[in-house]
Amino acid sequence: MDIAELQKKLIAAARANVPGDHVPYAFEKRVTALLASRVAPQSLDLWVRGLWRAAVSCVGVALLCAAWSLLTPTIAPTTTPGSTDLSQDFENTLLASVDQGDQAP
């Protein structure tokens, strides 16, 4: 059946059938209030719950890491004659090219 023809028949049937006055007072307001009172399930509810759980677990991991770093004893750096200081090695490596550029050919 053709959709346009079906639409014409349905509109003609609706026009031939005049609505009655038997609709109660403020019926549409009661129906819309009832629809508004129902809570529609949100598609994002599961995501929100999961993200809150992840946030709580991340805070827990951060607190554990902070406690671990604060409660572990710090070891004082000891330098022995055979050991080298890492900061001095790093600085010498970075400044090696500058030192080579200062030398006259």
JONORKA-V685445 format. One record per pair of residues at least 6 apart in sequence whose ideal C-beta (glycine too) atoms are under 6 Angstrom apart, sorted by the first residue. I is the first residue (numbers start at 0). J is the second residue. D is the distance in whole Angstrom. If there is no record, write none. Layout:
BEGIN
<<I/J/D> <I/J/D>>
END
This chain:
BEGIN
none
END
